[in-house]
Amino acid sequence: MRRIVNDAERILNDIDRLDIDAEELDLVRGFTHHHHVGEKIGIPDTQYASDFWQDVDDEGLGGTR
């Protein structure tokens, strides 16, 4: 599981680097991109159906180990 997490983090970092490189390339070419903030989506404060969480481990809320 740790290897999967590490691989996923590396992939996300690589994607971030590619985004940075693409933005720098666009600046060199004279392009500008306007980043738009997405629409806010409300999250209901109700309980999910119990089968929604089937086979999921509870990892807590970011406490220390």
PDBQT receptor file of N, H, CA, C and O in Angstrom, charges set to zero:
ATOM      1  N   MET A   1       0.830  -1.192   0.000  1.00  0.00    +0.000 N 
ATOM      2  CA  MET A   1       0.000   0.000   0.000  1.00  0.00    +0.000 C 
ATOM      3  C   MET A   1       0.870   1.251   0.000  1.00  0.00    +0.000 C 
ATOM      4  O   MET A   1       0.554   2.230  -0.676  1.00  0.00    +0.000 OA
ATOM      5  N   ARG A   2       1.965   1.221   0.755  1.00  0.00    +0.000 N 
ATOM      6  H   ARG A   2       2.223   0.426   1.303  1.00  0.00    +0.000 HD
ATOM      7  CA  ARG A   2       2.847   2.388   0.789  1.00  0.00    +0.000 C 
ATOM      8  C   ARG A   2       3.439   2.675  -0.586  1.00  0.00    +0.000 C 
ATOM      9  O   ARG A   2       3.592   3.834  -0.970  1.00  0.00    +0.000 OA
ATOM     10  N   ARG A   3       3.771   1.621  -1.325  1.00  0.00    +0.000 N 
ATOM     11  H   ARG A   3       3.647   0.679  -1.012  1.00  0.00    +0.000 HD
ATOM     12  CA  ARG A   3       4.312   1.821  -2.670  1.00  0.00    +0.000 C 
ATOM     13  C   ARG A   3       3.302   2.492  -3.578  1.00  0.00    +0.000 C 
ATOM     14  O   ARG A   3       3.657   3.355  -4.380  1.00  0.00    +0.000 OA
ATOM     15  N   ILE A   4       2.037   2.095  -3.453  1.00  0.00    +0.000 N 
ATOM     16  H   ILE A   4       1.749   1.394  -2.801  1.00  0.00    +0.000 HD
ATOM     17  CA  ILE A   4       0.993   2.711  -4.277  1.00  0.00    +0.000 C 
ATOM     18  C   ILE A   4       0.855   4.188  -3.933  1.00  0.00    +0.000 C 
ATOM     19  O   ILE A   4       0.736   5.032  -4.821  1.00  0.00    +0.000 OA
ATOM     20  N   VAL A   5       0.870   4.493  -2.638  1.00  0.00    +0.000 N 
ATOM     21  H   VAL A   5       0.967   3.807  -1.917  1.00  0.00    +0.000 HD
ATOM     22  CA  VAL A   5       0.759   5.886  -2.206  1.00  0.00    +0.000 C 
ATOM     23  C   VAL A   5       1.952   6.686  -2.720  1.00  0.00    +0.000 C 
ATOM     24  O   VAL A   5       1.782   7.791  -3.234  1.00  0.00    +0.000 OA
ATOM     25  N   ASN A   6       3.157   6.135  -2.587  1.00  0.00    +0.000 N 
ATOM     26  H   ASN A   6       3.296   5.237  -2.170  1.00  0.00    +0.000 HD
ATOM     27  CA  ASN A   6       4.354   6.833  -3.072  1.00  0.00    +0.000 C 
ATOM     28  C   ASN A   6       4.301   7.033  -4.577  1.00  0.00    +0.000 C 
ATOM     29  O   ASN A   6       4.629   8.111  -5.072  1.00  0.00    +0.000 OA
ATOM     30  N   ASP A   7       3.891   6.004  -5.310  1.00  0.00    +0.000 N 
ATOM     31  H   ASP A   7       3.624   5.128  -4.908  1.00  0.00    +0.000 HD
ATOM     32  CA  ASP A   7       3.779   6.130  -6.761  1.00  0.00    +0.000 C 
ATOM     33  C   ASP A   7       2.769   7.198  -7.148  1.00  0.00    +0.000 C 
ATOM     34  O   ASP A   7       3.010   7.992  -8.057  1.00  0.00    +0.000 OA
ATOM     35  N   ALA A   8       1.634   7.213  -6.451  1.00  0.00    +0.000 N 
ATOM     36  H   ALA A   8       1.439   6.568  -5.712  1.00  0.00    +0.000 HD
ATOM     37  CA  ALA A   8       0.598   8.210  -6.747  1.00  0.00    +0.000 C 
ATOM     38  C   ALA A   8       1.117   9.622  -6.469  1.00  0.00    +0.000 C 
ATOM     39  O   ALA A   8       0.849  10.541  -7.243  1.00  0.00    +0.000 OA
ATOM     40  N   GLU A   9       1.856   9.802  -5.374  1.00  0.00    +0.000 N 
ATOM     41  H   GLU A   9       2.073   9.056  -4.744  1.00  0.00    +0.000 HD
ATOM     42  CA  GLU A   9       2.417  11.117  -5.056  1.00  0.00    +0.000 C 
ATOM     43  C   GLU A   9       3.419  11.546  -6.119  1.00  0.00    +0.000 C 
ATOM     44  O   GLU A   9       3.442  12.710  -6.519  1.00  0.00    +0.000 OA
ATOM     45  N   ARG A  10       4.252  10.606  -6.582  1.00  0.00    +0.000 N 
ATOM     46  H   ARG A  10       4.234   9.661  -6.257  1.00  0.00    +0.000 HD
ATOM     47  CA  ARG A  10       5.219  10.926  -7.630  1.00  0.00    +0.000 C 
ATOM     48  C   ARG A  10       4.517  11.319  -8.924  1.00  0.00    +0.000 C 
ATOM     49  O   ARG A  10       4.928  12.261  -9.601  1.00  0.00    +0.000 OA
ATOM     50  N   ILE A  11       3.468  10.602  -9.259  1.00  0.00    +0.000 N 
ATOM     51  H   ILE A  11       3.133   9.836  -8.709  1.00  0.00    +0.000 HD
ATOM     52  CA  ILE A  11       2.725  10.923 -10.484  1.00  0.00    +0.000 C 
ATOM     53  C   ILE A  11       2.102  12.309 -10.379  1.00  0.00    +0.000 C 
ATOM     54  O   ILE A  11       2.160  13.092 -11.328  1.00  0.00    +0.000 OA
ATOM     55  N   LEU A  12       1.505  12.615  -9.225  1.00  0.00    +0.000 N 
ATOM     56  H   LEU A  12       1.458  11.979  -8.455  1.00  0.00    +0.000 HD
ATOM     57  CA  LEU A  12       0.899  13.937  -9.044  1.00  0.00    +0.000 C 
ATOM     58  C   LEU A  12       1.954  15.039  -9.113  1.00  0.00    +0.000 C 
ATOM     59  O   LEU A  12       1.703  16.098  -9.688  1.00  0.00    +0.000 OA
ATOM     60  N   ASN A  13       3.130  14.800  -8.532  1.00  0.00    +0.000 N 
ATOM     61  H   ASN A  13       3.334  13.940  -8.065  1.00  0.00    +0.000 HD
ATOM     62  CA  ASN A  13       4.213  15.780  -8.614  1.00  0.00    +0.000 C 
ATOM     63  C   ASN A  13       4.661  15.977 -10.051  1.00  0.00    +0.000 C 
ATOM     64  O   ASN A  13       4.916  17.104 -10.476  1.00  0.00    +0.000 OA
ATOM     65  N   ASP A  14       4.757  14.884 -10.806  1.00  0.00    +0.000 N 
ATOM     66  H   ASP A  14       4.550  13.968 -10.461  1.00  0.00    +0.000 HD
ATOM     67  CA  ASP A  14       5.141  14.987 -12.214  1.00  0.00    +0.000 C 
ATOM     68  C   ASP A  14       4.115  15.781 -13.008  1.00  0.00    +0.000 C 
ATOM     69  O   ASP A  14       4.477  16.576 -13.874  1.00  0.00    +0.000 OA
ATOM     70  N   ILE A  15       2.841  15.570 -12.718  1.00  0.00    +0.000 N 
ATOM     71  H   ILE A  15       2.547  14.924 -12.015  1.00  0.00    +0.000 HD
ATOM     72  CA  ILE A  15       1.786  16.314 -13.411  1.00  0.00    +0.000 C 
ATOM     73  C   ILE A  15       1.898  17.801 -13.081  1.00  0.00    +0.000 C 
ATOM     74  O   ILE A  15       1.757  18.648 -13.964  1.00  0.00    +0.000 OA
ATOM     75  N   ASP A  16       2.151  18.120 -11.806  1.00  0.00    +0.000 N 
ATOM     76  H   ASP A  16       2.266  17.433 -11.088  1.00  0.00    +0.000 HD
ATOM     77  CA  ASP A  16       2.334  19.518 -11.421  1.00  0.00    +0.000 C 
ATOM     78  C   ASP A  16       3.501  20.143 -12.177  1.00  0.00    +0.000 C 
ATOM     79  O   ASP A  16       3.408  21.276 -12.647  1.00  0.00    +0.000 OA
ATOM     80  N   ARG A  17       4.594  19.404 -12.292  1.00  0.00    +0.000 N 
ATOM     81  H   ARG A  17       4.670  18.483 -11.910  1.00  0.00    +0.000 HD
ATOM     82  CA  ARG A  17       5.761  19.918 -13.022  1.00  0.00    +0.000 C 
ATOM     83  C   ARG A  17       5.430  20.142 -14.489  1.00  0.00    +0.000 C 
ATOM     84  O   ARG A  17       5.851  21.141 -15.073  1.00  0.00    +0.000 OA
ATOM     85  N   LEU A  18       4.682  19.224 -15.090  1.00  0.00    +0.000 N 
ATOM     86  H   LEU A  18       4.341  18.413 -14.616  1.00  0.00    +0.000 HD
ATOM     87  CA  LEU A  18       4.282  19.400 -16.482  1.00  0.00    +0.000 C 
ATOM     88  C   LEU A  18       3.395  20.631 -16.645  1.00  0.00    +0.000 C 
ATOM     89  O   LEU A  18       3.525  21.365 -17.625  1.00  0.00    +0.000 OA
ATOM     90  N   ASP A  19       2.501  20.857 -15.697  1.00  0.00    +0.000 N 
ATOM     91  H   ASP A  19       2.395  20.261 -14.901  1.00  0.00    +0.000 HD
ATOM     92  CA  ASP A  19       1.651  22.053 -15.745  1.00  0.00    +0.000 C 
ATOM     93  C   ASP A  19       2.490  23.318 -15.673  1.00  0.00    +0.000 C 
ATOM     94  O   ASP A  19       2.244  24.278 -16.403  1.00  0.00    +0.000 OA
ATOM     95  N   ILE A  20       3.489  23.314 -14.787  1.00  0.00    +0.000 N 
ATOM     96  H   ILE A  20       3.689  22.534 -14.194  1.00  0.00    +0.000 HD
ATOM     97  CA  ILE A  20       4.372  24.474 -14.655  1.00  0.00    +0.000 C 
ATOM     98  C   ILE A  20       5.131  24.692 -15.955  1.00  0.00    +0.000 C 
ATOM     99  O   ILE A  20       5.228  25.822 -16.434  1.00  0.00    +0.000 OA
ATOM    100  N   ASP A  21       5.670  23.619 -16.529  1.00  0.00    +0.000 N 
ATOM    101  H   ASP A  21       5.591  22.702 -16.140  1.00  0.00    +0.000 HD
ATOM    102  CA  ASP A  21       6.400  23.735 -17.788  1.00  0.00    +0.000 C 
ATOM    103  C   ASP A  21       5.501  24.250 -18.900  1.00  0.00    +0.000 C 
ATOM    104  O   ASP A  21       5.923  25.084 -19.702  1.00  0.00    +0.000 OA
ATOM    105  N   ALA A  22       4.270  23.766 -18.958  1.00  0.00    +0.000 N 
ATOM    106  H   ALA A  22       3.927  23.089 -18.307  1.00  0.00    +0.000 HD
ATOM    107  CA  ALA A  22       3.334  24.211 -19.997  1.00  0.00    +0.000 C 
ATOM    108  C   ALA A  22       3.021  25.690 -19.835  1.00  0.00    +0.000 C 
ATOM    109  O   ALA A  22       2.942  26.418 -20.825  1.00  0.00    +0.000 OA
ATOM    110  N   GLU A  23       2.841  26.145 -18.596  1.00  0.00    +0.000 N 
ATOM    111  H   GLU A  23       2.905  25.554 -17.791  1.00  0.00    +0.000 HD
ATOM    112  CA  GLU A  23       2.563  27.559 -18.359  1.00  0.00    +0.000 C 
ATOM    113  C   GLU A  23       3.753  28.417 -18.764  1.00  0.00    +0.000 C 
ATOM    114  O   GLU A  23       3.580  29.478 -19.365  1.00  0.00    +0.000 OA
ATOM    115  N   GLU A  24       4.972  27.959 -18.435  1.00  0.00    +0.000 N 
ATOM    116  H   GLU A  24       5.113  27.098 -17.946  1.00  0.00    +0.000 HD
ATOM    117  CA  GLU A  24       6.163  28.714 -18.818  1.00  0.00    +0.000 C 
ATOM    118  C   GLU A  24       6.303  28.763 -20.335  1.00  0.00    +0.000 C 
ATOM    119  O   GLU A  24       6.685  29.795 -20.886  1.00  0.00    +0.000 OA
ATOM    120  N   LEU A  25       6.002  27.672 -21.008  1.00  0.00    +0.000 N 
ATOM    121  H   LEU A  25       5.692  26.834 -20.560  1.00  0.00    +0.000 HD
ATOM    122  CA  LEU A  25       6.070  27.637 -22.462  1.00  0.00    +0.000 C 
ATOM    123  C   LEU A  25       5.058  28.603 -23.064  1.00  0.00    +0.000 C 
ATOM    124  O   LEU A  25       5.362  29.298 -24.033  1.00  0.00    +0.000 OA
ATOM    125  N   ASP A  26       3.865  28.648 -22.496  1.00  0.00    +0.000 N 
ATOM    126  H   ASP A  26       3.618  28.083 -21.709  1.00  0.00    +0.000 HD
ATOM    127  CA  ASP A  26       2.851  29.579 -22.984  1.00  0.00    +0.000 C 
ATOM    128  C   ASP A  26       3.292  31.025 -22.782  1.00  0.00    +0.000 C 
ATOM    129  O   ASP A  26       3.023  31.874 -23.632  1.00  0.00    +0.000 OA
ATOM    130  N   LEU A  27       3.974  31.323 -21.656  1.00  0.00    +0.000 N 
ATOM    131  H   LEU A  27       4.193  30.634 -20.965  1.00  0.00    +0.000 HD
ATOM    132  CA  LEU A  27       4.453  32.677 -21.418  1.00  0.00    +0.000 C 
ATOM    133  C   LEU A  27       5.501  33.069 -22.450  1.00  0.00    +0.000 C 
ATOM    134  O   LEU A  27       5.525  34.208 -22.916  1.00  0.00    +0.000 OA
ATOM    135  N   VAL A  28       6.365  32.125 -22.807  1.00  0.00    +0.000 N 
ATOM    136  H   VAL A  28       6.345  31.200 -22.428  1.00  0.00    +0.000 HD
ATOM    137  CA  VAL A  28       7.388  32.397 -23.809  1.00  0.00    +0.000 C 
ATOM    138  C   VAL A  28       6.735  32.682 -25.159  1.00  0.00    +0.000 C 
ATOM    139  O   VAL A  28       7.198  33.542 -25.909  1.00  0.00    +0.000 OA
ATOM    140  N   ARG A  29       5.662  31.959 -25.463  1.00  0.00    +0.000 N 
ATOM    141  H   ARG A  29       5.286  31.261 -24.854  1.00  0.00    +0.000 HD
ATOM    142  CA  ARG A  29       4.967  32.134 -26.742  1.00  0.00    +0.000 C 
ATOM    143  C   ARG A  29       4.019  33.331 -26.723  1.00  0.00    +0.000 C 
ATOM    144  O   ARG A  29       3.521  33.741 -27.771  1.00  0.00    +0.000 OA
ATOM    145  N   GLY A  30       3.764  33.897 -25.539  1.00  0.00    +0.000 N 
ATOM    146  H   GLY A  30       4.169  33.564 -24.687  1.00  0.00    +0.000 HD
ATOM    147  CA  GLY A  30       2.891  35.061 -25.442  1.00  0.00    +0.000 C 
ATOM    148  C   GLY A  30       1.443  34.730 -25.159  1.00  0.00    +0.000 C 
ATOM    149  O   GLY A  30       0.584  35.607 -25.263  1.00  0.00    +0.000 OA
ATOM    150  N   PHE A  31       1.144  33.487 -24.803  1.00  0.00    +0.000 N 
ATOM    151  H   PHE A  31       1.842  32.775 -24.718  1.00  0.00    +0.000 HD
ATOM    152  CA  PHE A  31      -0.224  33.109 -24.457  1.00  0.00    +0.000 C 
ATOM    153  C   PHE A  31      -0.472  33.393 -22.985  1.00  0.00    +0.000 C 
ATOM    154  O   PHE A  31       0.433  33.297 -22.155  1.00  0.00    +0.000 OA
ATOM    155  N   THR A  32      -1.699  33.738 -22.679  1.00  0.00    +0.000 N 
ATOM    156  H   THR A  32      -2.434  33.816 -23.353  1.00  0.00    +0.000 HD
ATOM    157  CA  THR A  32      -2.097  33.864 -21.278  1.00  0.00    +0.000 C 
ATOM    158  C   THR A  32      -3.340  33.026 -21.055  1.00  0.00    +0.000 C 
ATOM    159  O   THR A  32      -4.226  32.965 -21.907  1.00  0.00    +0.000 OA
ATOM    160  N   HIS A  33      -3.393  32.392 -19.921  1.00  0.00    +0.000 N 
ATOM    161  H   HIS A  33      -2.673  32.441 -19.229  1.00  0.00    +0.000 HD
ATOM    162  CA  HIS A  33      -4.560  31.587 -19.558  1.00  0.00    +0.000 C 
ATOM    163  C   HIS A  33      -5.218  32.220 -18.346  1.00  0.00    +0.000 C 
ATOM    164  O   HIS A  33      -4.547  32.635 -17.401  1.00  0.00    +0.000 OA
ATOM    165  N   HIS A  34      -6.507  32.285 -18.386  1.00  0.00    +0.000 N 
ATOM    166  H   HIS A  34      -7.052  31.948 -19.153  1.00  0.00    +0.000 HD
ATOM    167  CA  HIS A  34      -7.262  32.772 -17.238  1.00  0.00    +0.000 C 
ATOM    168  C   HIS A  34      -7.804  31.564 -16.499  1.00  0.00    +0.000 C 
ATOM    169  O   HIS A  34      -8.569  30.774 -17.051  1.00  0.00    +0.000 OA
ATOM    170  N   HIS A  35      -7.403  31.431 -15.256  1.00  0.00    +0.000 N 
ATOM    171  H   HIS A  35      -6.781  32.073 -14.807  1.00  0.00    +0.000 HD
ATOM    172  CA  HIS A  35      -7.882  30.314 -14.451  1.00  0.00    +0.000 C 
ATOM    173  C   HIS A  35      -9.191  30.730 -13.786  1.00  0.00    +0.000 C 
ATOM    174  O   HIS A  35      -9.246  31.707 -13.039  1.00  0.00    +0.000 OA
ATOM    175  N   HIS A  36     -10.228  29.975 -14.071  1.00  0.00    +0.000 N 
ATOM    176  H   HIS A  36     -10.184  29.182 -14.678  1.00  0.00    +0.000 HD
ATOM    177  CA  HIS A  36     -11.542  30.271 -13.514  1.00  0.00    +0.000 C 
ATOM    178  C   HIS A  36     -11.792  29.381 -12.309  1.00  0.00    +0.000 C 
ATOM    179  O   HIS A  36     -11.474  28.192 -12.310  1.00  0.00    +0.000 OA
ATOM    180  N   VAL A  37     -12.360  29.979 -11.297  1.00  0.00    +0.000 N 
ATOM    181  H   VAL A  37     -12.618  30.945 -11.296  1.00  0.00    +0.000 HD
ATOM    182  CA  VAL A  37     -12.727  29.220 -10.113  1.00  0.00    +0.000 C 
ATOM    183  C   VAL A  37     -13.994  28.449 -10.431  1.00  0.00    +0.000 C 
ATOM    184  O   VAL A  37     -14.950  29.010 -10.966  1.00  0.00    +0.000 OA
ATOM    185  N   GLY A  38     -14.005  27.162 -10.102  1.00  0.00    +0.000 N 
ATOM    186  H   GLY A  38     -13.228  26.706  -9.667  1.00  0.00    +0.000 HD
ATOM    187  CA  GLY A  38     -15.155  26.324 -10.392  1.00  0.00    +0.000 C 
ATOM    188  C   GLY A  38     -16.357  26.675  -9.539  1.00  0.00    +0.000 C 
ATOM    189  O   GLY A  38     -16.258  27.391  -8.543  1.00  0.00    +0.000 OA
ATOM    190  N   GLU A  39     -17.468  26.161  -9.953  1.00  0.00    +0.000 N 
ATOM    191  H   GLU A  39     -17.548  25.579 -10.762  1.00  0.00    +0.000 HD
ATOM    192  CA  GLU A  39     -18.711  26.379  -9.234  1.00  0.00    +0.000 C 
ATOM    193  C   GLU A  39     -18.662  25.655  -7.896  1.00  0.00    +0.000 C 
ATOM    194  O   GLU A  39     -18.175  24.527  -7.816  1.00  0.00    +0.000 OA
ATOM    195  N   LYS A  40     -19.159  26.290  -6.857  1.00  0.00    +0.000 N 
ATOM    196  H   LYS A  40     -19.555  27.206  -6.922  1.00  0.00    +0.000 HD
ATOM    197  CA  LYS A  40     -19.211  25.665  -5.544  1.00  0.00    +0.000 C 
ATOM    198  C   LYS A  40     -20.367  24.683  -5.494  1.00  0.00    +0.000 C 
ATOM    199  O   LYS A  40     -21.467  24.968  -5.967  1.00  0.00    +0.000 OA
ATOM    200  N   ILE A  41     -20.102  23.542  -4.923  1.00  0.00    +0.000 N 
ATOM    201  H   ILE A  41     -19.208  23.311  -4.539  1.00  0.00    +0.000 HD
ATOM    202  CA  ILE A  41     -21.107  22.492  -4.820  1.00  0.00    +0.000 C 
ATOM    203  C   ILE A  41     -21.411  22.275  -3.349  1.00  0.00    +0.000 C 
ATOM    204  O   ILE A  41     -20.505  22.029  -2.553  1.00  0.00    +0.000 OA
ATOM    205  N   GLY A  42     -22.662  22.363  -2.993  1.00  0.00    +0.000 N 
ATOM    206  H   GLY A  42     -23.398  22.563  -3.640  1.00  0.00    +0.000 HD
ATOM    207  CA  GLY A  42     -23.069  22.141  -1.606  1.00  0.00    +0.000 C 
ATOM    208  C   GLY A  42     -22.990  20.664  -1.249  1.00  0.00    +0.000 C 
ATOM    209  O   GLY A  42     -23.334  19.798  -2.053  1.00  0.00    +0.000 OA
ATOM    210  N   ILE A  43     -22.535  20.392  -0.039  1.00  0.00    +0.000 N 
ATOM    211  H   ILE A  43     -22.256  21.096   0.615  1.00  0.00    +0.000 HD
ATOM    212  CA  ILE A  43     -22.457  19.018   0.450  1.00  0.00    +0.000 C 
ATOM    213  C   ILE A  43     -23.487  18.871   1.561  1.00  0.00    +0.000 C 
ATOM    214  O   ILE A  43     -23.419  19.581   2.564  1.00  0.00    +0.000 OA
ATOM    215  N   PRO A  44     -24.432  17.965   1.397  1.00  0.00    +0.000 N 
ATOM    216  CA  PRO A  44     -25.481  17.817   2.402  1.00  0.00    +0.000 C 
ATOM    217  C   PRO A  44     -24.916  17.332   3.740  1.00  0.00    +0.000 C 
ATOM    218  O   PRO A  44     -23.929  16.597   3.786  1.00  0.00    +0.000 OA
ATOM    219  N   ASP A  45     -25.551  17.751   4.801  1.00  0.00    +0.000 N 
ATOM    220  H   ASP A  45     -26.352  18.347   4.764  1.00  0.00    +0.000 HD
ATOM    221  CA  ASP A  45     -25.127  17.384   6.151  1.00  0.00    +0.000 C 
ATOM    222  C   ASP A  45     -25.971  16.214   6.661  1.00  0.00    +0.000 C 
ATOM    223  O   ASP A  45     -26.383  16.198   7.820  1.00  0.00    +0.000 OA
ATOM    224  N   THR A  46     -26.218  15.257   5.804  1.00  0.00    +0.000 N 
ATOM    225  H   THR A  46     -25.883  15.271   4.862  1.00  0.00    +0.000 HD
ATOM    226  CA  THR A  46     -27.007  14.090   6.185  1.00  0.00    +0.000 C 
ATOM    227  C   THR A  46     -26.132  12.845   6.123  1.00  0.00    +0.000 C 
ATOM    228  O   THR A  46     -25.062  12.857   5.515  1.00  0.00    +0.000 OA
ATOM    229  N   GLN A  47     -26.592  11.781   6.753  1.00  0.00    +0.000 N 
ATOM    230  H   GLN A  47     -27.462  11.771   7.247  1.00  0.00    +0.000 HD
ATOM    231  CA  GLN A  47     -25.840  10.529   6.772  1.00  0.00    +0.000 C 
ATOM    232  C   GLN A  47     -25.925   9.837   5.421  1.00  0.00    +0.000 C 
ATOM    233  O   GLN A  47     -26.963   9.855   4.759  1.00  0.00    +0.000 OA
ATOM    234  N   TYR A  48     -24.804   9.221   5.022  1.00  0.00    +0.000 N 
ATOM    235  H   TYR A  48     -23.961   9.207   5.559  1.00  0.00    +0.000 HD
ATOM    236  CA  TYR A  48     -24.803   8.398   3.819  1.00  0.00    +0.000 C 
ATOM    237  C   TYR A  48     -25.421   7.041   4.150  1.00  0.00    +0.000 C 
ATOM    238  O   TYR A  48     -25.476   6.632   5.310  1.00  0.00    +0.000 OA
ATOM    239  N   ALA A  49     -25.879   6.362   3.118  1.00  0.00    +0.000 N 
ATOM    240  H   ALA A  49     -25.835   6.694   2.176  1.00  0.00    +0.000 HD
ATOM    241  CA  ALA A  49     -26.386   5.008   3.308  1.00  0.00    +0.000 C 
ATOM    242  C   ALA A  49     -25.225   4.127   3.774  1.00  0.00    +0.000 C 
ATOM    243  O   ALA A  49     -24.093   4.313   3.329  1.00  0.00    +0.000 OA
ATOM    244  N   SER A  50     -25.494   3.181   4.655  1.00  0.00    +0.000 N 
ATOM    245  H   SER A  50     -26.415   3.030   5.016  1.00  0.00    +0.000 HD
ATOM    246  CA  SER A  50     -24.425   2.350   5.220  1.00  0.00    +0.000 C 
ATOM    247  C   SER A  50     -23.684   1.549   4.161  1.00  0.00    +0.000 C 
ATOM    248  O   SER A  50     -22.497   1.271   4.330  1.00  0.00    +0.000 OA
ATOM    249  N   ASP A  51     -24.351   1.169   3.072  1.00  0.00    +0.000 N 
ATOM    250  H   ASP A  51     -25.315   1.395   2.935  1.00  0.00    +0.000 HD
ATOM    251  CA  ASP A  51     -23.664   0.404   2.030  1.00  0.00    +0.000 C 
ATOM    252  C   ASP A  51     -22.675   1.259   1.240  1.00  0.00    +0.000 C 
ATOM    253  O   ASP A  51     -21.832   0.718   0.524  1.00  0.00    +0.000 OA
ATOM    254  N   PHE A  52     -22.766   2.592   1.360  1.00  0.00    +0.000 N 
ATOM    255  H   PHE A  52     -23.452   3.031   1.941  1.00  0.00    +0.000 HD
ATOM    256  CA  PHE A  52     -21.807   3.481   0.712  1.00  0.00    +0.000 C 
ATOM    257  C   PHE A  52     -20.402   3.244   1.260  1.00  0.00    +0.000 C 
ATOM    258  O   PHE A  52     -19.422   3.326   0.520  1.00  0.00    +0.000 OA
ATOM    259  N   TRP A  53     -20.306   2.951   2.558  1.00  0.00    +0.000 N 
ATOM    260  H   TRP A  53     -21.102   2.884   3.159  1.00  0.00    +0.000 HD
ATOM    261  CA  TRP A  53     -19.013   2.784   3.226  1.00  0.00    +0.000 C 
ATOM    262  C   TRP A  53     -18.600   1.318   3.338  1.00  0.00    +0.000 C 
ATOM    263  O   TRP A  53     -17.652   1.006   4.058  1.00  0.00    +0.000 OA
ATOM    264  N   GLN A  54     -19.279   0.428   2.655  1.00  0.00    +0.000 N 
ATOM    265  H   GLN A  54     -20.050   0.681   2.070  1.00  0.00    +0.000 HD
ATOM    266  CA  GLN A  54     -18.950  -0.990   2.730  1.00  0.00    +0.000 C 
ATOM    267  C   GLN A  54     -17.518  -1.218   2.239  1.00  0.00    +0.000 C 
ATOM    268  O   GLN A  54     -17.113  -0.662   1.218  1.00  0.00    +0.000 OA
ATOM    269  N   ASP A  55     -16.761  -2.029   2.962  1.00  0.00    +0.000 N 
ATOM    270  H   ASP A  55     -17.089  -2.481   3.791  1.00  0.00    +0.000 HD
ATOM    271  CA  ASP A  55     -15.379  -2.391   2.637  1.00  0.00    +0.000 C 
ATOM    272  C   ASP A  55     -14.416  -1.195   2.663  1.00  0.00    +0.000 C 
ATOM    273  O   ASP A  55     -13.414  -1.211   1.948  1.00  0.00    +0.000 OA
ATOM    274  N   VAL A  56     -14.690  -0.171   3.460  1.00  0.00    +0.000 N 
ATOM    275  H   VAL A  56     -15.504  -0.158   4.041  1.00  0.00    +0.000 HD
ATOM    276  CA  VAL A  56     -13.806   0.966   3.581  1.00  0.00    +0.000 C 
ATOM    277  C   VAL A  56     -13.254   1.014   4.999  1.00  0.00    +0.000 C 
ATOM    278  O   VAL A  56     -13.999   0.852   5.965  1.00  0.00    +0.000 OA
ATOM    279  N   ASP A  57     -11.936   1.240   5.125  1.00  0.00    +0.000 N 
ATOM    280  H   ASP A  57     -11.331   1.372   4.340  1.00  0.00    +0.000 HD
ATOM    281  CA  ASP A  57     -11.307   1.360   6.432  1.00  0.00    +0.000 C 
ATOM    282  C   ASP A  57     -11.473   2.777   6.942  1.00  0.00    +0.000 C 
ATOM    283  O   ASP A  57     -11.378   3.734   6.173  1.00  0.00    +0.000 OA
ATOM    284  N   ASP A  58     -11.723   2.917   8.245  1.00  0.00    +0.000 N 
ATOM    285  H   ASP A  58     -11.800   2.140   8.869  1.00  0.00    +0.000 HD
ATOM    286  CA  ASP A  58     -11.805   4.231   8.860  1.00  0.00    +0.000 C 
ATOM    287  C   ASP A  58     -10.408   4.680   9.199  1.00  0.00    +0.000 C 
ATOM    288  O   ASP A  58      -9.742   4.062  10.029  1.00  0.00    +0.000 OA
ATOM    289  N   GLU A  59      -9.945   5.761   8.563  1.00  0.00    +0.000 N 
ATOM    290  H   GLU A  59     -10.487   6.263   7.889  1.00  0.00    +0.000 HD
ATOM    291  CA  GLU A  59      -8.597   6.268   8.798  1.00  0.00    +0.000 C 
ATOM    292  C   GLU A  59      -8.592   7.433   9.766  1.00  0.00    +0.000 C 
ATOM    293  O   GLU A  59      -7.526   7.990  10.028  1.00  0.00    +0.000 OA
ATOM    294  N   GLY A  60      -9.700   7.815  10.293  1.00  0.00    +0.000 N 
ATOM    295  H   GLY A  60     -10.566   7.362  10.080  1.00  0.00    +0.000 HD
ATOM    296  CA  GLY A  60      -9.756   8.907  11.246  1.00  0.00    +0.000 C 
ATOM    297  C   GLY A  60      -9.702  10.267  10.566  1.00  0.00    +0.000 C 
ATOM    298  O   GLY A  60      -9.816  10.373   9.345  1.00  0.00    +0.000 OA
ATOM    299  N   LEU A  61      -9.526  11.307  11.380  1.00  0.00    +0.000 N 
ATOM    300  H   LEU A  61      -9.434  11.221  12.372  1.00  0.00    +0.000 HD
ATOM    301  CA  LEU A  61      -9.505  12.668  10.858  1.00  0.00    +0.000 C 
ATOM    302  C   LEU A  61      -8.160  13.327  11.101  1.00  0.00    +0.000 C 
ATOM    303  O   LEU A  61      -8.097  14.371  11.752  1.00  0.00    +0.000 OA
ATOM    304  N   GLY A  62      -7.109  12.758  10.607  1.00  0.00    +0.000 N 
ATOM    305  H   GLY A  62      -7.160  11.911  10.078  1.00  0.00    +0.000 HD
ATOM    306  CA  GLY A  62      -5.797  13.415  10.611  1.00  0.00    +0.000 C 
ATOM    307  C   GLY A  62      -5.130  13.526  11.953  1.00  0.00    +0.000 C 
ATOM    308  O   GLY A  62      -4.348  14.456  12.149  1.00  0.00    +0.000 OA
ATOM    309  N   GLY A  63      -5.383  12.651  12.883  1.00  0.00    +0.000 N 
ATOM    310  H   GLY A  63      -6.019  11.895  12.724  1.00  0.00    +0.000 HD
ATOM    311  CA  GLY A  63      -4.693  12.682  14.169  1.00  0.00    +0.000 C 
ATOM    312  C   GLY A  63      -3.272  12.220  14.031  1.00  0.00    +0.000 C 
ATOM    313  O   GLY A  63      -2.862  11.778  12.957  1.00  0.00    +0.000 OA
ATOM    314  N   THR A  64      -2.510  12.314  15.098  1.00  0.00    +0.000 N 
ATOM    315  H   THR A  64      -2.842  12.674  15.970  1.00  0.00    +0.000 HD
ATOM    316  CA  THR A  64      -1.115  11.848  15.081  1.00  0.00    +0.000 C 
ATOM    317  C   THR A  64      -1.066  10.389  15.427  1.00  0.00    +0.000 C 
ATOM    318  O   THR A  64      -1.963   9.854  16.079  1.00  0.00    +0.000 OA
ATOM    319  N   ARG A  65      -0.007   9.748  14.983  1.00  0.00    +0.000 N 
ATOM    320  H   ARG A  65       0.722  10.182  14.454  1.00  0.00    +0.000 HD
ATOM    321  CA  ARG A  65       0.137   8.316  15.263  1.00  0.00    +0.000 C 
ATOM    322  C   ARG A  65       0.974   8.076  16.460  1.00  0.00    +0.000 C 
ATOM    323  O   ARG A  65       1.197   6.926  16.836  1.00  0.00    +0.000 OA
TER     324      ARG A  65
